Amino acid sequence: MHEPSFLDPLGSRLPALEQNLLKLRTAQMVLVLFYAEQLKSKVLSLIQSTDGFLARTGREERVPKDAKDQVRKCLNALVSDGALSADEKAEIKRLIDYRNVIGHDVHELVADISMERSGRRSMGFLPEKFTKYDYEAVDRLRHFMKLLDERQIKHHYIGTVSFDRLRFRTAERVLLKEIDQLRRKIAKQWNVRQQQIDTLNEEMSSAVIGNEKTNPRHPSNQYDDGRLTRRGQEVCYLLFDQGLSPMAIAHLMGLSLAAIHKRYQSWKALGGMQRPVVDFESLPERKYFRRYDDD
């Protein structure tokens, strides 16, 4: 029998917490794109500019500007010079690669917040294919940019002057301020969400199911198109009789919150808890049809 997939009761309406998470990620990803490119340029500049200057004394350039895989080779040169540790080199490489994920596969970094069931399910099938979003990338990139500035002085590297940071400074300030504000909002909303989840779980666990025939997830409760059968309607009404909230009933029944609100109006029109008692044994059974004939 086909197992129904999870249906978010809110449907396509993204809650405020998730909206702010998307805003936070968007602001951070813009900064990651800029910072990672700056970090990459810094790595190249320290080795290539210094070696280019020393080439006048006859020293061979380790990473010529026409060489392949320049970033990796320059990072290796920094490690060889004692300017970076192996762990620092590995993290810088990871952060630069993360910038490439944002540039080419940004959809992977927001898929977990998607309200589309197909998107969430695809992550469940192939979780290893999706890059996990890194909320610390901005801070780590800023750390390494400052670190390389310090190592440049300590190891007497020659650098190049760029006005890119100056041109981006206003946008950087706005984005950093927005990120700080969003983090505070999200922290408060997260605490509220956790309380809501605890309350909802407690409410759902208190529901009296009765028997298999009145189980909210019984396959006889819904047709393939999601409509409630006559039995499904009565099961829903029984949950209203227990005083459960619409959100709890939506989760128990696997329906949208909008559908539950409509069904609540029908329950009230029938008299609510004073409506006539229905004999479940007399309700028509749902018919199942084969989609394919067995050979």
LOLO-742676 format. One record per residue: x, y, z of N, C-alpha, C in turn. Coordinates in steps of 0.02 Angstrom, whole numbers, plus 50000, padded with zeros to 5 digits. Layout:
BEGIN
XYZXYZXYZ
...
***
This chain:
BEGIN
500424994050000500005000050000500445006250000
500245011349964500625017549961500635021150028
501235022950051501305026450114501265033950102
500785037350132500725044550120501325048250145
501545053250106502125057150126501905062650175
502385065150213502225070250262501975076550228
501455079450256501175085650230501245090950284
501595096350268501645101750315500975105150321
500685105650382500035108750390499995115950365
500555119450363500555126350340500555126950264
500645121350230500635121550157501225125450130
501085130350087501615134250056501785140550095
501475141650152501605147650192502215146450237
502745149950221503365149150260503325153150324
503415149950382503375153550446503925158850452
503825163450500504285169050508504995166650524
505055161350564505725158850582506095156650519
505775152750477506105150450416506235156150367
505785161050365505905166850322506535170550344
506615171350409507215174750434507845170650424
507785164050427508365159850412508585160750340
508095161150295508265162250224508595169150214
508325174250248508625180950243509335180850270
509435177350326510105176950356510585173550308
510375167950279510815164350233510965168550171
510465172250147510575176350088511115181650101
511045185150157511545190250175512235187150185
512255181450218512905178150230513225175750165
512815173150120513095170550057513395176050014
513085181950016513375187649979514065189250007
514125189350073514765190750105515275185150091
515045178950092515505173450078515785174050007
515365175849959515605176649890516155181849887
516055187449921516555192749919517175190949960
517085188550022517645187050065518085181450036
517765176250009518145170649983518575172749923
518305177149882518685179649825519265183949849
519145187949901519675191949930520215187549961
520005182349996520485177750027520895174149974
520565171949922520915168649866521435173349836
521235179549823521695184449794522285185749840
522145185849906522675187049956523185181449955
522945175249952523385169549951523845169849890
523555171349833523955171749771524445177549775
524215183249800524635189249801525255188349846
525165185349905525725184749951526305180949920
526155175549885526685171449856526925174349790
526455175949746526655178149679526995184949678
526745189649719527045196249721527735195949753
527785192049807528435191449841528945187849797
528735182249768529195178549725529375182649663
528895186549637529035190749579529565195949594
529525198749654530035203749674530715200449683
530725194649717531355191149730531655188049667
531245187349615531505184549552532045189049522
532045195449543532555200049518533245198149544
533255194449600533895192249629534085185349603
533685182749558533835176249529533455170449560
533015171949609532615166649640532055164549593
531945158149589531435155449544530735156549574
530265158449532529575159349554529255152449565
528955151549622528655144949638527985143849604
527595149249596526935148549566526855154049513
527105152949453527015158049400526285159349387
526135165149360525435167149350525095163249294
525485159449255525185155249204525165147949225
525315146649289525315139749314524605137349326
524515130849325523875127849340523805126849415
523165126849439523025125549510523425130249555
523385136649541523795141549575523635142049650
522995141749668522805142549738523115136949780
523055130849758523335125249796524085125949803
524415127849750525145128449751525365134149797
524995139649795525165145349839525045143549912
524505139849926524385137549995524955133050018
525185128649974525735124249992526375128350006
526465133549967527055137849977527015141450044
526415143650064526325146950129526465142050186
526255135850178526405130750228527155129450231
527475129050172528195127950169528585133550203
528315139650197528635145450228528505145950303
528055141850328527875142150398527365147450414
527045150250361526545155450371525855152550386
525755146450367525125142950381525265135950406
524825133450449524865126450469524465122250419
524555115750422524185111350377523435111850388
523225112550451522515113250466522235119850440
522615125150446522395131650421522335131550345
522815128350313522785127650240522155123850219
522015118350254521425114250236520785118150244
520735122250297520115126050307520045131550256
520585134850238520555139950186520325136850121
520595131050104520395127550043519655125950045
519415123550103518705121850110518265128050101
518455133550130518065139750124518035142350053
518585141850017518595143949947518155139349905
518175132849920517745128149885517005129449901
516865131449963516185132949984515905138849944
516335143549929516135149149886515905146649817
516235141449792516045138649727515365135149731
515215132149788514555129049797514005134349794
514125140049827513645145449825513555147949754
514105148449717514055151049649513705146349601
513765139749612513505135049563512905130849588
512855129849654512335125449681511985128649740
511805135049733511495138549789510835135249810
510495131849764509865128549780509965123149834
510565120149837510695115049888510705117949958
510905124249963511005127450028510365130250058
509815129850021509165132150047508635126750042
508825120950017508335115550006508015113150070
508385113350126508125110850189507585115350219
507535121550193507015126050218506425126250169
506475122650115505945122650064505285120050091
504735123050069504065120650086503835115350036
504245114049984504075109149934504265102149959
503775097849962503905091049987504415087449944
504365088349878504825084749833505545086749847
505655093249863506325095549878506595092549942
506175092249994506395089350057506515081850050
506085078550011506155071350003506795069649964
506975073849915507585072449876508195072749921
508185077049972508735077350020508775071050061
508195068250076508175062050115508435056050076
508325056050010508555050449969509315050649960
509595056549949510305057249935510615062749979
510615061750045510865067150088511595068750076
511995063750054512705064950044512835069449983
512335070249940512425074349880512315081749894
512045083349952511875090349968512395093150016
512635099150001513105102550044512725105750102
512955104450163512635107350221512805114750227
512305118750244512435125950249512895127350309
513375131850298513865133550349513725140550376
513445140850437513295147350467513915150950492
514475147350498515085150350524515565152650470
515385151650407515855153150352516065160450351
515595165050362515755172150360516275173750414
516165171450474516625172850529517305169750517
517325163650489517965160350476518345163850420
517995166150370518325169850315518625176350341
518245179950382518505186150411519115184650455
519095179050490519655177150532520285176150490
520215172550435520815171050394521065177150356
520625181650338520845187750305521275191850353
521065192250416521455195750467522095191950481
522055185350484522645181250498523185182150445
522975182250381523465183050327523775190050327
523385194950349523675201750356524235201650408
524115198050463524615197550516525225193550493
525095188050458525655183850434526055187350379
525725191650342526085195550291526635199850323
526455203050377526945207250413527485203050445
527275197650478527745193350514528255190150468
528035187950408528475184350363528745188850306
528605195250311528875200150264528675198750191
528045196850183527785195950115527625202650084
527665202850018527455208749981526745207649957
526315212449967525625211949945525465216949891
524865216649866524625221349816524055225349845
523985231549821523455235949844522825234849801
522255234049834521615233149798521095237749829
520705240849786520165245249809519495241649813
519495235049802518875231249803518535231649872
518935230849924518655231049992518345237850007
518655243149982518405249849993517735250849957
517695248249897517075248849858516495244949889
516675239549923516155235149952515985236950024
516345241750052516305243050124515595244850147
515245249050111514575251050131514105245150131
514125241150078513705235150076513895230350132
514535229750147514765225250200514485227350267
514505233850282514235236250346513495234850353
513125236050299512395234950300512255227450311
512605223250274512475216050279512675213250348
513225215550375513435213150441512935215350495
512675221450489512175223750536511535219750530
511335218350468510735214350456510815207250484
511395204450475511525197650501511485197650578
511755202650610511735203050682511015203650707
510605207750674509905208550694509515202050682
509635198850626509285192650610509465187050659
510085186750679510285181650728509915182450794
509825188650815509465189750878508735187950871
508425189750813507735187850801507645180250800
508095176950764508045169750756508125166150823
508575168650865508675165550931508025165750972
507675171450970507045172051006506505167550975
506465167650908505965163550875506095156150884
506725154350888506905147250898506665144850966
506755148951017506525147051084505765146251085
505415150951052504685150451048504485144151010
504835142550956504675136550916504765130250957
505295129950995505415124051036504855123051087
504615128651117504055128251164503425125851128
503315128351067502725126351029502755118951012
503345116550994503425109450977503285105151038
503555107151095503445103251157502695103051174
502365108851168501655109151183501255104851134
501435105251070501075101551019501175093951028
501785091951042501915084751053501525082151114
501495086151166501115084151225500375083551209
500125088351170499415088251152499255082151108
499685080751060499565075151015499595068451052
500045068051100500105061851138499505060751184
499145066051198498555065451242497935063351203
497975063351137497385061551097497175054351109
496525053351116496245046651126496065043851057
496445038851035496325036050969495755031050968
495665027351022495125022451025495335015750998
495215014750933495405008450902495655009750831
495795004350796496065004950728495605008650681
494965007750691494475010850646494465018450654
494655020950712494645028250723495355031150723
495835027350698496525029850693496545035450641
496805041350658496815046950611497195045450546
497685041050548498075039550488497865033050454
497275030650470497025024550437496945026050363
497175021550319497135022750246496425023750221
495925021350258495225022150236494965029150248
495365033450280495125040150295495165045050236
495595043550188495695048150132495695044450066
495465048050014495525045649946496235047249921
496415044749863497085045949837497215053349824
496695057149811496795064349796496805068549860
496785065349919496835068949982496165070650014
495605069849978494955071250007494795066250061
494435068650113494235064150167493645059950146
493665053650164493085049350155492595050950211
492015047750209491515048850261491805046750329
492175041350330492495039050391493015044150414
493405046650367493915051550385493615057850415
493045059850390492715065750418492515064550490
492245058750504492035057250572492625056550620
493175053850595493775053450637494015060450655
493995064850607494185071750618493725074950670
493075073650665492595076450712492715073750783
492915067450789493065064650854493645068250888
494125070350847494695074050875494475081050897
494015084150860493735090550882493365089650948
493025083950955492665082651017493125082651077
493755080651067494235080251122494545087051138
494365092151099494625098851113495335100051089
495575095851042496255096851016496275103050971
496855106050967496935112050926496955110050852
496785114750807496805113250735497495110850712
498035113750740498715111650720498845104450740
498635102550800498745095650822498345090750778
497725092550761497315088250719497605087850649
497875093450624498175093450557498755088550554
499175088450606499725083750608499485076550615
498995075550657498735068750668498405065950605
498045070250570497675067950511498095068150447
498645071850449499045072650388498715077350338
498385082550363498035087250321498325094250329
498145098650284498375105550290497955109050343
498245114350371497885118150422497265121350393
497305123450330496715126550299496145121450293
496315115250276495795109950271495485108550339
495875108750391495615107450458495145113050480
495315119250464494885124950481494205124250445
494215122050382493585121050346493175115350377
493535110050397493185104450427492905106350495
493235110950530492985113450594492325116950586
492255120850532491625124250519491065119150506
491225113750471490735108450459490535105050524
491035104050568490895100950633490425105350674
490535111750674490095116450710489395116450680
489355116250613488695116350579488285110150596
488635104650610488285098450628488075098250702
488285103350739488105103650809488685102850856
489295102150829489875101450872489835095250914
489955095750978489945090051023489235087351033
488725091251014488035089051021487765085850957
488185084850908487955081950845487745074650856
487325071950812487095065050820487675060050820
487615054950859488135049750862488125045650798
488715044250772488785040550709489065033550723
488755028550694488995021750701489515020450647
490145019450667490685018450619490575012150577
490255007150606490145000950569489675001950510
489255007050514488775008250460489065012850405
489655015550415489945020050366490195016050305
490125018750246490355015150186491115014450186
491345008650164492055007250160492335010350096
492945012750102493275015350042493475009549997
493385010349933493575005149885494265006749857
494675001549852495345002249824495354998949755
495655002249708495684999549640496414998449620
496514992849587497194991449563497354996049505
497964998449506498185002549450498464998149393
498724992249413499014987849363498754980849377
498614977149325498404970249332499014965749338
498984960949382499544956149387499524951449328
500104950049301500144945349244500154938149270
***
